[in-house]
Amino acid sequence: MDLPPTPTGTTQVDARLAALEAQVRELQVSKTNSPKFWSRAWAITGHQFAVTGVIYLGFLALAIIVAVAAGGE
């Protein structure tokens, strides 16, 4: 018995499926997906510190720009 011809979209589906499987493997290695509580907690806390630092750095840059602009007058 012969198999029907492969549809042309199958290679695209296979490529997307392979990319998704690679992403799942990366997520399984991540500390945010660890089964251990403290590993997850420290990973999330580190991300929160990084995001907070970026936000405060933006505020600091904005304050410096405002101070320089106001001091020039």
N, C-alpha and C positions, 0 to 999 in steps of 0.2 A: 504494500500500500504506500503510495507516494503522499508526502506531506504537501499541503497547499503552499503557494509561494509566500515568502515573508513580506508582510506589509512594509512600505517604505518608512513609516513612522516608528517602527520598532527600534531602530537604532537610536533614535532620539529618546525614546522612552528608556532604553537600556542605559544611555549616557546619563540621563537625569537620575535614574535609580542608583547608578554607581556613585554619582556625586552625593546623593542623599545618604547612602550607606557610609561614605567617607566622613560626612558631617556627624553622623551618629557615633562613629568610632572616635572622632575627636572629642565629642561631648562626653563619652564614657571615660576618657582619660582626664577630663577636667576635674579640678578639685571642687567646683561648685556642684558636681553631680556625685560626689563621694558618698558612700554609705556611712562614713564616720561623721558624727555630729560636729566635732571640733574642726575637722578639715573644711567642712562646708561653712561653718561659722567664720573662720579666719579668712576664707576666700571671699565671702560676701563682705566682710568688714573691710578688707583691703580694697575691694572695688568701691565701696562707699567712701573711703578715705580719698581715693584717687579722684573720684568725681567731685567731691567736696573741694579738694585742692584746686582742681581746674576752675571751678566756679569762683572761688575766692581769688584766684590768680586773675581771672577776668575782671572782677570788681577792683582789684588793686591796680591793674592797668588802666581801667577807666578813671579811677581816682587820680592817678598820676597825670593822665592826659588833661583832666579837668583842672588840676592844680597848676600845671604848666601853662595852660591857656589863660587861666585867670591871673596868674602872676605876671604875664607879659603885658597886661594893660596898665 
